[in-house]
Amino acid sequence: MEELLSILREIHPDVDFETCNTLIDDQILDSIDIVTLVAEISDAFDVEVPPEALVPENFNSAKALWEMIQQLDEA
């Protein structure tokens, strides 16, 4: 999880990713951020993020992202 938080902080250092759960709803993350995140997650965690996983619920918080990564890692 710490590596994910580090990736997120590189994209938006001004956001408290540990408490924010409206990253998409409040438009903190935009489409460019999502593309960057998917690439960084793929590299850092050696998982493939399929198109069907690109839904707002998976990107609205660091916790949701971490859960998605764990599910993809188990697949």
mmCIF file of the N, C-alpha and C atoms, coordinates in Angstrom:
data_MODEL
# 
_entry.id   MODEL 
# 
loop_
_atom_site.group_PDB 
_atom_site.id 
_atom_site.type_symbol 
_atom_site.label_atom_id 
_atom_site.label_alt_id 
_atom_site.label_comp_id 
_atom_site.label_asym_id 
_atom_site.label_entity_id 
_atom_site.label_seq_id 
_atom_site.pdbx_PDB_ins_code 
_atom_site.Cartn_x 
_atom_site.Cartn_y 
_atom_site.Cartn_z 
_atom_site.occupancy 
_atom_site.B_iso_or_equiv 
_atom_site.pdbx_formal_charge 
_atom_site.auth_seq_id 
_atom_site.auth_comp_id 
_atom_site.auth_asym_id 
_atom_site.auth_atom_id 
_atom_site.pdbx_PDB_model_num 
ATOM 1   N N  . MET A 1 1  ? 0.829   -1.201  0.000   1.00 0.00 ? 1  MET A N  1 
ATOM 2   C CA . MET A 1 1  ? 0.000   0.000   0.000   1.00 0.00 ? 1  MET A CA 1 
ATOM 3   C C  . MET A 1 1  ? 0.871   1.262   0.000   1.00 0.00 ? 1  MET A C  1 
ATOM 4   N N  . GLU A 1 2  ? 1.996   1.207   0.701   1.00 0.00 ? 2  GLU A N  1 
ATOM 5   C CA . GLU A 1 2  ? 2.873   2.381   0.768   1.00 0.00 ? 2  GLU A CA 1 
ATOM 6   C C  . GLU A 1 2  ? 3.410   2.755   -0.609  1.00 0.00 ? 2  GLU A C  1 
ATOM 7   N N  . GLU A 1 3  ? 3.711   1.739   -1.421  1.00 0.00 ? 3  GLU A N  1 
ATOM 8   C CA . GLU A 1 3  ? 4.192   2.015   -2.782  1.00 0.00 ? 3  GLU A CA 1 
ATOM 9   C C  . GLU A 1 3  ? 3.107   2.689   -3.613  1.00 0.00 ? 3  GLU A C  1 
ATOM 10  N N  . LEU A 1 4  ? 1.865   2.245   -3.449  1.00 0.00 ? 4  LEU A N  1 
ATOM 11  C CA . LEU A 1 4  ? 0.743   2.868   -4.152  1.00 0.00 ? 4  LEU A CA 1 
ATOM 12  C C  . LEU A 1 4  ? 0.592   4.321   -3.709  1.00 0.00 ? 4  LEU A C  1 
ATOM 13  N N  . LEU A 1 5  ? 0.653   4.569   -2.414  1.00 0.00 ? 5  LEU A N  1 
ATOM 14  C CA . LEU A 1 5  ? 0.532   5.942   -1.915  1.00 0.00 ? 5  LEU A CA 1 
ATOM 15  C C  . LEU A 1 5  ? 1.650   6.819   -2.471  1.00 0.00 ? 5  LEU A C  1 
ATOM 16  N N  . SER A 1 6  ? 2.825   6.266   -2.592  1.00 0.00 ? 6  SER A N  1 
ATOM 17  C CA . SER A 1 6  ? 3.952   7.005   -3.165  1.00 0.00 ? 6  SER A CA 1 
ATOM 18  C C  . SER A 1 6  ? 3.680   7.376   -4.618  1.00 0.00 ? 6  SER A C  1 
ATOM 19  N N  . ILE A 1 7  ? 3.137   6.441   -5.382  1.00 0.00 ? 7  ILE A N  1 
ATOM 20  C CA . ILE A 1 7  ? 2.778   6.700   -6.786  1.00 0.00 ? 7  ILE A CA 1 
ATOM 21  C C  . ILE A 1 7  ? 1.731   7.810   -6.858  1.00 0.00 ? 7  ILE A C  1 
ATOM 22  N N  . LEU A 1 8  ? 0.716   7.709   -6.017  1.00 0.00 ? 8  LEU A N  1 
ATOM 23  C CA . LEU A 1 8  ? -0.345  8.720   -6.014  1.00 0.00 ? 8  LEU A CA 1 
ATOM 24  C C  . LEU A 1 8  ? 0.199   10.092  -5.642  1.00 0.00 ? 8  LEU A C  1 
ATOM 25  N N  . ARG A 1 9  ? 1.094   10.137  -4.662  1.00 0.00 ? 9  ARG A N  1 
ATOM 26  C CA . ARG A 1 9  ? 1.666   11.426  -4.234  1.00 0.00 ? 9  ARG A CA 1 
ATOM 27  C C  . ARG A 1 9  ? 2.532   12.049  -5.324  1.00 0.00 ? 9  ARG A C  1 
ATOM 28  N N  . GLU A 1 10 ? 3.140   11.230  -6.167  1.00 0.00 ? 10 GLU A N  1 
ATOM 29  C CA . GLU A 1 10 ? 3.908   11.775  -7.282  1.00 0.00 ? 10 GLU A CA 1 
ATOM 30  C C  . GLU A 1 10 ? 2.991   12.487  -8.270  1.00 0.00 ? 10 GLU A C  1 
ATOM 31  N N  . ILE A 1 11 ? 1.787   11.974  -8.433  1.00 0.00 ? 11 ILE A N  1 
ATOM 32  C CA . ILE A 1 11 ? 0.827   12.561  -9.375  1.00 0.00 ? 11 ILE A CA 1 
ATOM 33  C C  . ILE A 1 11 ? 0.200   13.824  -8.788  1.00 0.00 ? 11 ILE A C  1 
ATOM 34  N N  . HIS A 1 12 ? -0.211  13.756  -7.520  1.00 0.00 ? 12 HIS A N  1 
ATOM 35  C CA . HIS A 1 12 ? -0.850  14.893  -6.835  1.00 0.00 ? 12 HIS A CA 1 
ATOM 36  C C  . HIS A 1 12 ? -0.308  15.008  -5.413  1.00 0.00 ? 12 HIS A C  1 
ATOM 37  N N  . PRO A 1 13 ? 0.812   15.695  -5.227  1.00 0.00 ? 13 PRO A N  1 
ATOM 38  C CA . PRO A 1 13 ? 1.405   15.791  -3.892  1.00 0.00 ? 13 PRO A CA 1 
ATOM 39  C C  . PRO A 1 13 ? 0.548   16.549  -2.874  1.00 0.00 ? 13 PRO A C  1 
ATOM 40  N N  . ASP A 1 14 ? -0.423  17.308  -3.352  1.00 0.00 ? 14 ASP A N  1 
ATOM 41  C CA . ASP A 1 14 ? -1.248  18.135  -2.479  1.00 0.00 ? 14 ASP A CA 1 
ATOM 42  C C  . ASP A 1 14 ? -2.471  17.410  -1.907  1.00 0.00 ? 14 ASP A C  1 
ATOM 43  N N  . VAL A 1 15 ? -2.688  16.138  -2.261  1.00 0.00 ? 15 VAL A N  1 
ATOM 44  C CA . VAL A 1 15 ? -3.889  15.407  -1.853  1.00 0.00 ? 15 VAL A CA 1 
ATOM 45  C C  . VAL A 1 15 ? -3.548  14.429  -0.733  1.00 0.00 ? 15 VAL A C  1 
ATOM 46  N N  . ASP A 1 16 ? -4.427  14.337  0.265   1.00 0.00 ? 16 ASP A N  1 
ATOM 47  C CA . ASP A 1 16 ? -4.275  13.353  1.335   1.00 0.00 ? 16 ASP A CA 1 
ATOM 48  C C  . ASP A 1 16 ? -4.962  12.064  0.890   1.00 0.00 ? 16 ASP A C  1 
ATOM 49  N N  . PHE A 1 17 ? -4.199  11.212  0.249   1.00 0.00 ? 17 PHE A N  1 
ATOM 50  C CA . PHE A 1 17 ? -4.759  9.991   -0.325  1.00 0.00 ? 17 PHE A CA 1 
ATOM 51  C C  . PHE A 1 17 ? -5.173  8.970   0.727   1.00 0.00 ? 17 PHE A C  1 
ATOM 52  N N  . GLU A 1 18 ? -4.690  9.115   1.934   1.00 0.00 ? 18 GLU A N  1 
ATOM 53  C CA . GLU A 1 18 ? -5.047  8.162   2.985   1.00 0.00 ? 18 GLU A CA 1 
ATOM 54  C C  . GLU A 1 18 ? -6.474  8.376   3.479   1.00 0.00 ? 18 GLU A C  1 
ATOM 55  N N  . THR A 1 19 ? -7.004  9.573   3.317   1.00 0.00 ? 19 THR A N  1 
ATOM 56  C CA . THR A 1 19 ? -8.366  9.844   3.799   1.00 0.00 ? 19 THR A CA 1 
ATOM 57  C C  . THR A 1 19 ? -9.359  10.176  2.686   1.00 0.00 ? 19 THR A C  1 
ATOM 58  N N  . CYS A 1 20 ? -8.881  10.603  1.541   1.00 0.00 ? 20 CYS A N  1 
ATOM 59  C CA . CYS A 1 20 ? -9.782  11.016  0.458   1.00 0.00 ? 20 CYS A CA 1 
ATOM 60  C C  . CYS A 1 20 ? -10.417 9.796   -0.206  1.00 0.00 ? 20 CYS A C  1 
ATOM 61  N N  . ASN A 1 21 ? -11.742 9.807   -0.326  1.00 0.00 ? 21 ASN A N  1 
ATOM 62  C CA . ASN A 1 21 ? -12.442 8.718   -1.006  1.00 0.00 ? 21 ASN A CA 1 
ATOM 63  C C  . ASN A 1 21 ? -13.351 9.238   -2.118  1.00 0.00 ? 21 ASN A C  1 
ATOM 64  N N  . THR A 1 22 ? -12.981 10.413  -2.651  1.00 0.00 ? 22 THR A N  1 
ATOM 65  C CA . THR A 1 22 ? -13.756 11.021  -3.740  1.00 0.00 ? 22 THR A CA 1 
ATOM 66  C C  . THR A 1 22 ? -12.826 11.502  -4.856  1.00 0.00 ? 22 THR A C  1 
ATOM 67  N N  . LEU A 1 23 ? -11.807 10.716  -5.144  1.00 0.00 ? 23 LEU A N  1 
ATOM 68  C CA . LEU A 1 23 ? -10.811 11.130  -6.137  1.00 0.00 ? 23 LEU A CA 1 
ATOM 69  C C  . LEU A 1 23 ? -11.421 11.341  -7.519  1.00 0.00 ? 23 LEU A C  1 
ATOM 70  N N  . ILE A 1 24 ? -12.353 10.504  -7.885  1.00 0.00 ? 24 ILE A N  1 
ATOM 71  C CA . ILE A 1 24 ? -13.034 10.640  -9.181  1.00 0.00 ? 24 ILE A CA 1 
ATOM 72  C C  . ILE A 1 24 ? -14.239 11.569  -9.041  1.00 0.00 ? 24 ILE A C  1 
ATOM 73  N N  . ASP A 1 25 ? -15.035 11.338  -8.005  1.00 0.00 ? 25 ASP A N  1 
ATOM 74  C CA . ASP A 1 25 ? -16.252 12.137  -7.814  1.00 0.00 ? 25 ASP A CA 1 
ATOM 75  C C  . ASP A 1 25 ? -15.959 13.629  -7.758  1.00 0.00 ? 25 ASP A C  1 
ATOM 76  N N  . ASP A 1 26 ? -14.859 14.003  -7.115  1.00 0.00 ? 26 ASP A N  1 
ATOM 77  C CA . ASP A 1 26 ? -14.497 15.419  -6.996  1.00 0.00 ? 26 ASP A CA 1 
ATOM 78  C C  . ASP A 1 26 ? -13.522 15.870  -8.084  1.00 0.00 ? 26 ASP A C  1 
ATOM 79  N N  . GLN A 1 27 ? -13.309 15.024  -9.066  1.00 0.00 ? 27 GLN A N  1 
ATOM 80  C CA . GLN A 1 27 ? -12.448 15.308  -10.220 1.00 0.00 ? 27 GLN A CA 1 
ATOM 81  C C  . GLN A 1 27 ? -11.024 15.678  -9.808  1.00 0.00 ? 27 GLN A C  1 
ATOM 82  N N  . ILE A 1 28 ? -10.533 15.021  -8.763  1.00 0.00 ? 28 ILE A N  1 
ATOM 83  C CA . ILE A 1 28 ? -9.133  15.206  -8.353  1.00 0.00 ? 28 ILE A CA 1 
ATOM 84  C C  . ILE A 1 28 ? -8.236  14.487  -9.349  1.00 0.00 ? 28 ILE A C  1 
ATOM 85  N N  . LEU A 1 29 ? -8.646  13.288  -9.736  1.00 0.00 ? 29 LEU A N  1 
ATOM 86  C CA . LEU A 1 29 ? -7.940  12.541  -10.776 1.00 0.00 ? 29 LEU A CA 1 
ATOM 87  C C  . LEU A 1 29 ? -8.666  12.722  -12.094 1.00 0.00 ? 29 LEU A C  1 
ATOM 88  N N  . ASP A 1 30 ? -7.925  13.089  -13.137 1.00 0.00 ? 30 ASP A N  1 
ATOM 89  C CA . ASP A 1 30 ? -8.527  13.210  -14.466 1.00 0.00 ? 30 ASP A CA 1 
ATOM 90  C C  . ASP A 1 30 ? -8.081  12.027  -15.335 1.00 0.00 ? 30 ASP A C  1 
ATOM 91  N N  . SER A 1 31 ? -8.476  12.045  -16.570 1.00 0.00 ? 31 SER A N  1 
ATOM 92  C CA . SER A 1 31 ? -8.195  10.901  -17.457 1.00 0.00 ? 31 SER A CA 1 
ATOM 93  C C  . SER A 1 31 ? -6.696  10.688  -17.664 1.00 0.00 ? 31 SER A C  1 
ATOM 94  N N  . ILE A 1 32 ? -5.934  11.751  -17.733 1.00 0.00 ? 32 ILE A N  1 
ATOM 95  C CA . ILE A 1 32 ? -4.477  11.627  -17.877 1.00 0.00 ? 32 ILE A CA 1 
ATOM 96  C C  . ILE A 1 32 ? -3.885  10.983  -16.623 1.00 0.00 ? 32 ILE A C  1 
ATOM 97  N N  . ASP A 1 33 ? -4.383  11.390  -15.462 1.00 0.00 ? 33 ASP A N  1 
ATOM 98  C CA . ASP A 1 33 ? -3.927  10.791  -14.205 1.00 0.00 ? 33 ASP A CA 1 
ATOM 99  C C  . ASP A 1 33 ? -4.224  9.296   -14.172 1.00 0.00 ? 33 ASP A C  1 
ATOM 100 N N  . ILE A 1 34 ? -5.395  8.914   -14.665 1.00 0.00 ? 34 ILE A N  1 
ATOM 101 C CA . ILE A 1 34 ? -5.786  7.501   -14.668 1.00 0.00 ? 34 ILE A CA 1 
ATOM 102 C C  . ILE A 1 34 ? -4.848  6.699   -15.568 1.00 0.00 ? 34 ILE A C  1 
ATOM 103 N N  . VAL A 1 35 ? -4.556  7.217   -16.749 1.00 0.00 ? 35 VAL A N  1 
ATOM 104 C CA . VAL A 1 35 ? -3.631  6.538   -17.666 1.00 0.00 ? 35 VAL A CA 1 
ATOM 105 C C  . VAL A 1 35 ? -2.258  6.383   -17.011 1.00 0.00 ? 35 VAL A C  1 
ATOM 106 N N  . THR A 1 36 ? -1.793  7.442   -16.377 1.00 0.00 ? 36 THR A N  1 
ATOM 107 C CA . THR A 1 36 ? -0.508  7.399   -15.676 1.00 0.00 ? 36 THR A CA 1 
ATOM 108 C C  . THR A 1 36 ? -0.543  6.372   -14.552 1.00 0.00 ? 36 THR A C  1 
ATOM 109 N N  . LEU A 1 37 ? -1.617  6.392   -13.784 1.00 0.00 ? 37 LEU A N  1 
ATOM 110 C CA . LEU A 1 37 ? -1.763  5.441   -12.675 1.00 0.00 ? 37 LEU A CA 1 
ATOM 111 C C  . LEU A 1 37 ? -1.752  3.997   -13.162 1.00 0.00 ? 37 LEU A C  1 
ATOM 112 N N  . VAL A 1 38 ? -2.491  3.720   -14.206 1.00 0.00 ? 38 VAL A N  1 
ATOM 113 C CA . VAL A 1 38 ? -2.557  2.353   -14.746 1.00 0.00 ? 38 VAL A CA 1 
ATOM 114 C C  . VAL A 1 38 ? -1.162  1.886   -15.164 1.00 0.00 ? 38 VAL A C  1 
ATOM 115 N N  . ALA A 1 39 ? -0.417  2.755   -15.827 1.00 0.00 ? 39 ALA A N  1 
ATOM 116 C CA . ALA A 1 39 ? 0.943   2.396   -16.250 1.00 0.00 ? 39 ALA A CA 1 
ATOM 117 C C  . ALA A 1 39 ? 1.844   2.164   -15.042 1.00 0.00 ? 39 ALA A C  1 
ATOM 118 N N  . GLU A 1 40 ? 1.777   3.052   -14.066 1.00 0.00 ? 40 GLU A N  1 
ATOM 119 C CA . GLU A 1 40 ? 2.605   2.927   -12.862 1.00 0.00 ? 40 GLU A CA 1 
ATOM 120 C C  . GLU A 1 40 ? 2.237   1.675   -12.057 1.00 0.00 ? 40 GLU A C  1 
ATOM 121 N N  . ILE A 1 41 ? 0.949   1.405   -11.936 1.00 0.00 ? 41 ILE A N  1 
ATOM 122 C CA . ILE A 1 41 ? 0.490   0.213   -11.208 1.00 0.00 ? 41 ILE A CA 1 
ATOM 123 C C  . ILE A 1 41 ? 0.956   -1.046  -11.918 1.00 0.00 ? 41 ILE A C  1 
ATOM 124 N N  . SER A 1 42 ? 0.844   -1.059  -13.233 1.00 0.00 ? 42 SER A N  1 
ATOM 125 C CA . SER A 1 42 ? 1.287   -2.224  -14.012 1.00 0.00 ? 42 SER A CA 1 
ATOM 126 C C  . SER A 1 42 ? 2.764   -2.490  -13.785 1.00 0.00 ? 42 SER A C  1 
ATOM 127 N N  . ASP A 1 43 ? 3.571   -1.431  -13.810 1.00 0.00 ? 43 ASP A N  1 
ATOM 128 C CA . ASP A 1 43 ? 5.014   -1.584  -13.615 1.00 0.00 ? 43 ASP A CA 1 
ATOM 129 C C  . ASP A 1 43 ? 5.366   -1.972  -12.184 1.00 0.00 ? 43 ASP A C  1 
ATOM 130 N N  . ALA A 1 44 ? 4.788   -1.263  -11.226 1.00 0.00 ? 44 ALA A N  1 
ATOM 131 C CA . ALA A 1 44 ? 5.165   -1.451  -9.827  1.00 0.00 ? 44 ALA A CA 1 
ATOM 132 C C  . ALA A 1 44 ? 4.688   -2.770  -9.243  1.00 0.00 ? 44 ALA A C  1 
ATOM 133 N N  . PHE A 1 45 ? 3.498   -3.217  -9.661  1.00 0.00 ? 45 PHE A N  1 
ATOM 134 C CA . PHE A 1 45 ? 2.897   -4.401  -9.048  1.00 0.00 ? 45 PHE A CA 1 
ATOM 135 C C  . PHE A 1 45 ? 2.807   -5.594  -9.989  1.00 0.00 ? 45 PHE A C  1 
ATOM 136 N N  . ASP A 1 46 ? 3.319   -5.427  -11.207 1.00 0.00 ? 46 ASP A N  1 
ATOM 137 C CA . ASP A 1 46 ? 3.338   -6.501  -12.195 1.00 0.00 ? 46 ASP A CA 1 
ATOM 138 C C  . ASP A 1 46 ? 1.949   -7.111  -12.405 1.00 0.00 ? 46 ASP A C  1 
ATOM 139 N N  . VAL A 1 47 ? 0.969   -6.226  -12.595 1.00 0.00 ? 47 VAL A N  1 
ATOM 140 C CA . VAL A 1 47 ? -0.399  -6.660  -12.893 1.00 0.00 ? 47 VAL A CA 1 
ATOM 141 C C  . VAL A 1 47 ? -0.870  -5.958  -14.163 1.00 0.00 ? 47 VAL A C  1 
ATOM 142 N N  . GLU A 1 48 ? -1.778  -6.583  -14.848 1.00 0.00 ? 48 GLU A N  1 
ATOM 143 C CA . GLU A 1 48 ? -2.410  -6.009  -16.039 1.00 0.00 ? 48 GLU A CA 1 
ATOM 144 C C  . GLU A 1 48 ? -3.778  -5.474  -15.628 1.00 0.00 ? 48 GLU A C  1 
ATOM 145 N N  . VAL A 1 49 ? -4.013  -4.191  -15.838 1.00 0.00 ? 49 VAL A N  1 
ATOM 146 C CA . VAL A 1 49 ? -5.305  -3.600  -15.497 1.00 0.00 ? 49 VAL A CA 1 
ATOM 147 C C  . VAL A 1 49 ? -6.184  -3.673  -16.745 1.00 0.00 ? 49 VAL A C  1 
ATOM 148 N N  . PRO A 1 50 ? -7.181  -4.579  -16.733 1.00 0.00 ? 50 PRO A N  1 
ATOM 149 C CA . PRO A 1 50 ? -8.025  -4.738  -17.927 1.00 0.00 ? 50 PRO A CA 1 
ATOM 150 C C  . PRO A 1 50 ? -9.020  -3.580  -18.066 1.00 0.00 ? 50 PRO A C  1 
ATOM 151 N N  . PRO A 1 51 ? -9.510  -3.368  -19.274 1.00 0.00 ? 51 PRO A N  1 
ATOM 152 C CA . PRO A 1 51 ? -10.460 -2.268  -19.504 1.00 0.00 ? 51 PRO A CA 1 
ATOM 153 C C  . PRO A 1 51 ? -11.680 -2.315  -18.580 1.00 0.00 ? 51 PRO A C  1 
ATOM 154 N N  . GLU A 1 52 ? -12.160 -3.507  -18.263 1.00 0.00 ? 52 GLU A N  1 
ATOM 155 C CA . GLU A 1 52 ? -13.354 -3.600  -17.409 1.00 0.00 ? 52 GLU A CA 1 
ATOM 156 C C  . GLU A 1 52 ? -13.082 -3.152  -15.970 1.00 0.00 ? 52 GLU A C  1 
ATOM 157 N N  . ALA A 1 53 ? -11.808 -3.035  -15.593 1.00 0.00 ? 53 ALA A N  1 
ATOM 158 C CA . ALA A 1 53 ? -11.461 -2.548  -14.251 1.00 0.00 ? 53 ALA A CA 1 
ATOM 159 C C  . ALA A 1 53 ? -11.387 -1.023  -14.204 1.00 0.00 ? 53 ALA A C  1 
ATOM 160 N N  . LEU A 1 54 ? -11.463 -0.382  -15.358 1.00 0.00 ? 54 LEU A N  1 
ATOM 161 C CA . LEU A 1 54 ? -11.373 1.079   -15.427 1.00 0.00 ? 54 LEU A CA 1 
ATOM 162 C C  . LEU A 1 54 ? -12.734 1.720   -15.157 1.00 0.00 ? 54 LEU A C  1 
ATOM 163 N N  . VAL A 1 55 ? -13.195 1.550   -13.930 1.00 0.00 ? 55 VAL A N  1 
ATOM 164 C CA . VAL A 1 55 ? -14.476 2.118   -13.502 1.00 0.00 ? 55 VAL A CA 1 
ATOM 165 C C  . VAL A 1 55 ? -14.210 3.052   -12.323 1.00 0.00 ? 55 VAL A C  1 
ATOM 166 N N  . PRO A 1 56 ? -15.026 4.082   -12.161 1.00 0.00 ? 56 PRO A N  1 
ATOM 167 C CA . PRO A 1 56 ? -14.789 5.063   -11.094 1.00 0.00 ? 56 PRO A CA 1 
ATOM 168 C C  . PRO A 1 56 ? -14.626 4.446   -9.704  1.00 0.00 ? 56 PRO A C  1 
ATOM 169 N N  . GLU A 1 57 ? -15.391 3.411   -9.399  1.00 0.00 ? 57 GLU A N  1 
ATOM 170 C CA . GLU A 1 57 ? -15.330 2.798   -8.071  1.00 0.00 ? 57 GLU A CA 1 
ATOM 171 C C  . GLU A 1 57 ? -13.923 2.313   -7.729  1.00 0.00 ? 57 GLU A C  1 
ATOM 172 N N  . ASN A 1 58 ? -13.162 1.873   -8.722  1.00 0.00 ? 58 ASN A N  1 
ATOM 173 C CA . ASN A 1 58 ? -11.815 1.363   -8.479  1.00 0.00 ? 58 ASN A CA 1 
ATOM 174 C C  . ASN A 1 58 ? -10.776 2.466   -8.301  1.00 0.00 ? 58 ASN A C  1 
ATOM 175 N N  . PHE A 1 59 ? -11.129 3.690   -8.638  1.00 0.00 ? 59 PHE A N  1 
ATOM 176 C CA . PHE A 1 59 ? -10.161 4.792   -8.611  1.00 0.00 ? 59 PHE A CA 1 
ATOM 177 C C  . PHE A 1 59 ? -10.570 5.929   -7.679  1.00 0.00 ? 59 PHE A C  1 
ATOM 178 N N  . ASN A 1 60 ? -11.631 5.749   -6.922  1.00 0.00 ? 60 ASN A N  1 
ATOM 179 C CA . ASN A 1 60 ? -12.140 6.828   -6.073  1.00 0.00 ? 60 ASN A CA 1 
ATOM 180 C C  . ASN A 1 60 ? -11.341 7.010   -4.786  1.00 0.00 ? 60 ASN A C  1 
ATOM 181 N N  . SER A 1 61 ? -10.554 5.988   -4.408  1.00 0.00 ? 61 SER A N  1 
ATOM 182 C CA . SER A 1 61 ? -9.739  6.100   -3.195  1.00 0.00 ? 61 SER A CA 1 
ATOM 183 C C  . SER A 1 61 ? -8.519  5.202   -3.322  1.00 0.00 ? 61 SER A C  1 
ATOM 184 N N  . ALA A 1 62 ? -7.523  5.481   -2.498  1.00 0.00 ? 62 ALA A N  1 
ATOM 185 C CA . ALA A 1 62 ? -6.337  4.629   -2.468  1.00 0.00 ? 62 ALA A CA 1 
ATOM 186 C C  . ALA A 1 62 ? -6.719  3.223   -2.022  1.00 0.00 ? 62 ALA A C  1 
ATOM 187 N N  . LYS A 1 63 ? -7.650  3.131   -1.084  1.00 0.00 ? 63 LYS A N  1 
ATOM 188 C CA . LYS A 1 63 ? -8.095  1.824   -0.600  1.00 0.00 ? 63 LYS A CA 1 
ATOM 189 C C  . LYS A 1 63 ? -8.732  1.015   -1.739  1.00 0.00 ? 63 LYS A C  1 
ATOM 190 N N  . ALA A 1 64 ? -9.580  1.653   -2.530  1.00 0.00 ? 64 ALA A N  1 
ATOM 191 C CA . ALA A 1 64 ? -10.218 0.960   -3.658  1.00 0.00 ? 64 ALA A CA 1 
ATOM 192 C C  . ALA A 1 64 ? -9.175  0.534   -4.691  1.00 0.00 ? 64 ALA A C  1 
ATOM 193 N N  . LEU A 1 65 ? -8.216  1.392   -4.938  1.00 0.00 ? 65 LEU A N  1 
ATOM 194 C CA . LEU A 1 65 ? -7.134  1.041   -5.864  1.00 0.00 ? 65 LEU A CA 1 
ATOM 195 C C  . LEU A 1 65 ? -6.345  -0.157  -5.341  1.00 0.00 ? 65 LEU A C  1 
ATOM 196 N N  . TRP A 1 66 ? -6.034  -0.134  -4.052  1.00 0.00 ? 66 TRP A N  1 
ATOM 197 C CA . TRP A 1 66 ? -5.273  -1.227  -3.447  1.00 0.00 ? 66 TRP A CA 1 
ATOM 198 C C  . TRP A 1 66 ? -6.043  -2.546  -3.542  1.00 0.00 ? 66 TRP A C  1 
ATOM 199 N N  . GLU A 1 67 ? -7.357  -2.493  -3.287  1.00 0.00 ? 67 GLU A N  1 
ATOM 200 C CA . GLU A 1 67 ? -8.187  -3.697  -3.400  1.00 0.00 ? 67 GLU A CA 1 
ATOM 201 C C  . GLU A 1 67 ? -8.194  -4.222  -4.828  1.00 0.00 ? 67 GLU A C  1 
ATOM 202 N N  . MET A 1 68 ? -8.262  -3.318  -5.812  1.00 0.00 ? 68 MET A N  1 
ATOM 203 C CA . MET A 1 68 ? -8.228  -3.728  -7.213  1.00 0.00 ? 68 MET A CA 1 
ATOM 204 C C  . MET A 1 68 ? -6.887  -4.401  -7.532  1.00 0.00 ? 68 MET A C  1 
ATOM 205 N N  . ILE A 1 69 ? -5.799  -3.800  -7.074  1.00 0.00 ? 69 ILE A N  1 
ATOM 206 C CA . ILE A 1 69 ? -4.471  -4.371  -7.322  1.00 0.00 ? 69 ILE A CA 1 
ATOM 207 C C  . ILE A 1 69 ? -4.373  -5.771  -6.725  1.00 0.00 ? 69 ILE A C  1 
ATOM 208 N N  . GLN A 1 70 ? -4.861  -5.937  -5.508  1.00 0.00 ? 70 GLN A N  1 
ATOM 209 C CA . GLN A 1 70 ? -4.805  -7.247  -4.865  1.00 0.00 ? 70 GLN A CA 1 
ATOM 210 C C  . GLN A 1 70 ? -5.627  -8.280  -5.630  1.00 0.00 ? 70 GLN A C  1 
ATOM 211 N N  . GLN A 1 71 ? -6.801  -7.889  -6.113  1.00 0.00 ? 71 GLN A N  1 
ATOM 212 C CA . GLN A 1 71 ? -7.642  -8.803  -6.887  1.00 0.00 ? 71 GLN A CA 1 
ATOM 213 C C  . GLN A 1 71 ? -6.948  -9.180  -8.198  1.00 0.00 ? 71 GLN A C  1 
ATOM 214 N N  . LEU A 1 72 ? -6.334  -8.210  -8.855  1.00 0.00 ? 72 LEU A N  1 
ATOM 215 C CA . LEU A 1 72 ? -5.649  -8.481  -10.116 1.00 0.00 ? 72 LEU A CA 1 
ATOM 216 C C  . LEU A 1 72 ? -4.427  -9.372  -9.893  1.00 0.00 ? 72 LEU A C  1 
ATOM 217 N N  . ASP A 1 73 ? -3.790  -9.199  -8.750  1.00 0.00 ? 73 ASP A N  1 
ATOM 218 C CA . ASP A 1 73 ? -2.609  -10.003 -8.429  1.00 0.00 ? 73 ASP A CA 1 
ATOM 219 C C  . ASP A 1 73 ? -2.978  -11.458 -8.182  1.00 0.00 ? 73 ASP A C  1 
ATOM 220 N N  . GLU A 1 74 ? -4.190  -11.692 -7.682  1.00 0.00 ? 74 GLU A N  1 
ATOM 221 C CA . GLU A 1 74 ? -4.646  -13.051 -7.409  1.00 0.00 ? 74 GLU A CA 1 
ATOM 222 C C  . GLU A 1 74 ? -5.145  -13.749 -8.661  1.00 0.00 ? 74 GLU A C  1 
ATOM 223 N N  . ALA A 1 75 ? -5.511  -12.971 -9.662  1.00 0.00 ? 75 ALA A N  1 
ATOM 224 C CA . ALA A 1 75 ? -6.084  -13.560 -10.898 1.00 0.00 ? 75 ALA A CA 1 
ATOM 225 C C  . ALA A 1 75 ? -5.029  -14.253 -11.735 1.00 0.00 ? 75 ALA A C  1 
# 
